[in-house]
Amino acid sequence: MTTNTSAPTPDSTPAIGATPGADPCLTLTSPADILAAVPYLVGFHPHHSLIVIGLDHGQAKVVARWNLPLPPETLAPLALLFDREGVTEIVIVGYGPGELVTPAVDEARLLATKTEVHVGEALRAHEGRYWSYVCDVPMCCPAEGTPYDPSTSQIAAEATVRGLVALPDREALERTIAPLTGPVRMAMRRATADAITDVRARLTAATDLDTFAQDFIAQGLARVRSALQTHTEGGRLEDAEAARLGLDLTITRVRDEAWTLMDESHALLWKDLTRRLEPRFTPPAASLLAMAAWRAGNSVQATIAVERALTIDPGYSMANLLMHALQNLLSPSIIRGRLPSPGELDAAMGPTHGAWLLPLVNLLDEEDPQDLPG
């Protein structure tokens, strides 16, 4: 089996990404090779997880991971996924004790049978040993399991050389988009307070709310484009710029400007803002990060970003929409080329009016926790 070394890092709830066959590949010839490669495919060393690797002619095309135990019908979307991606063979790997892993592996194997997809290998790994569900020959698959050490594998060495990373656990990945703390947080807190003070003063002085909204949103749209240009050129927003853009993005029309202009390269900007903005202003940036990551095939980052947004605001519609797509293993290709242009957004939403500012106004008086998780 060969698997693409630039494979995305999909995740549960679950998430998935395709791997273009033109990139360099790792050749996996044994269960130990598979177990050494999996952490690099998902971006971290799994625990209590089910991994399904979908292949076509030996080439890994998709990778998905779920936490164990599996809720009912969790694997059902795989049938459509196999058909959509042309998957003809799967490799299943479960991590954890037998009572946790075996029911999930059995469910995956049953689904493969129903969809006429060949199961090339099905493994359980636990405490440094593995067992095969498709081999019962004692000489190669003893009842007590086969010892393995992924850290000493040639596959792990090759993956590292090719730039792939396997963090210790999912929590380590979550920390890559966690709120920044210390002096950076204090500076952003001050910048946000200044931005809020300015907006309140301008709102108080406004004599026509609709006219104020038109000017405010036009400036916000310009700031979105300027921020994207700054990051494209390798720059980074100043604290005052970042704080102000955080306020702008609470307004649906401004956030959707960024959505319609979306490119995978924009993930760096939205990741930076997801980490720097005060919590109540984070869901729009986190959702935009999820969209950019999903489009790039980095579904693990997309899932974590969506979770971050929904932890702050469980009702945030864009995050819920993306969570639905990730849970149902939808391909980002469903939106490529289908997003409206800024002009089409304007036509659909109609003339700007004061009510568009309500999401921002409702957040101005809220307070964020003073101690953020690192």
Stockholm file with secondary structure:
# STOCKHOLM 1.0

chainA/1-374         MTTNTSAPTPDSTPAIGATPGADPCLTLTSPADILAAVPYLVGFHPHHSLIVIGLDHGQAKVVARWNLPLPPETLAPLALLFDREGVTEIVIVGYGPGELVTPAVDEARLLATKTEVHVGEALRAHEGRYWSYVCDVPMCCPAEGTPYDPSTSQIAAEATVRGLVALPDREALERTIAPLTGPVRMAMRRATADAITDVRARLTAATDLDTFAQDFIAQGLARVRSALQTHTEGGRLEDAEAARLGLDLTITRVRDEAWTLMDESHALLWKDLTRRLEPRFTPPAASLLAMAAWRAGNSVQATIAVERALTIDPGYSMANLLMHALQNLLSPSIIRGRLPSPGELDAAMGPTHGAWLLPLVNLLDEEDPQDLPG
#=GR chainA/1-374 SS CEEETTCCCCCTTTCCCBCCTTSCEEECCSHHHHHHHHHHHHSBCCSSEEEEEEEETTEEEEEEEEESSCCTTTTTTHHHHHHHHTCCEEEEEEESCHHHHHHHHHHHHHHHHHTTCEEEEEEEEETTEEEESSCCCTTTSCTTCEECCGGGCHHHHHHHHTTCCCBSSHHHHHHTTSCCCHHHHHHHHHHHHHHHHHHHHHHHHCSCHHHHHHHHHHHHHHHHHHHHHHHHTTCCCCHHHHHHHHHHTTSHHHHHHHHHTCCGGGHHHHHHHHHHSCGGGHHHHHHHHHHHHHHTTCHHHHHHHHHHHHHHCTTCHHHHHHHHHHHTTCCGGGTTTTSCCHHHHHHHHCSCCGGGGHHHHHHHTCCCCSSCCC
#=GC SS_cons         CEEETTCCCCCTTTCCCBCCTTSCEEECCSHHHHHHHHHHHHSBCCSSEEEEEEEETTEEEEEEEEESSCCTTTTTTHHHHHHHHTCCEEEEEEESCHHHHHHHHHHHHHHHHHTTCEEEEEEEEETTEEEESSCCCTTTSCTTCEECCGGGCHHHHHHHHTTCCCBSSHHHHHHTTSCCCHHHHHHHHHHHHHHHHHHHHHHHHCSCHHHHHHHHHHHHHHHHHHHHHHHHTTCCCCHHHHHHHHHHTTSHHHHHHHHHTCCGGGHHHHHHHHHHSCGGGHHHHHHHHHHHHHHTTCHHHHHHHHHHHHHHCTTCHHHHHHHHHHHTTCCGGGTTTTSCCHHHHHHHHCSCCGGGGHHHHHHHTCCCCSSCCC
//
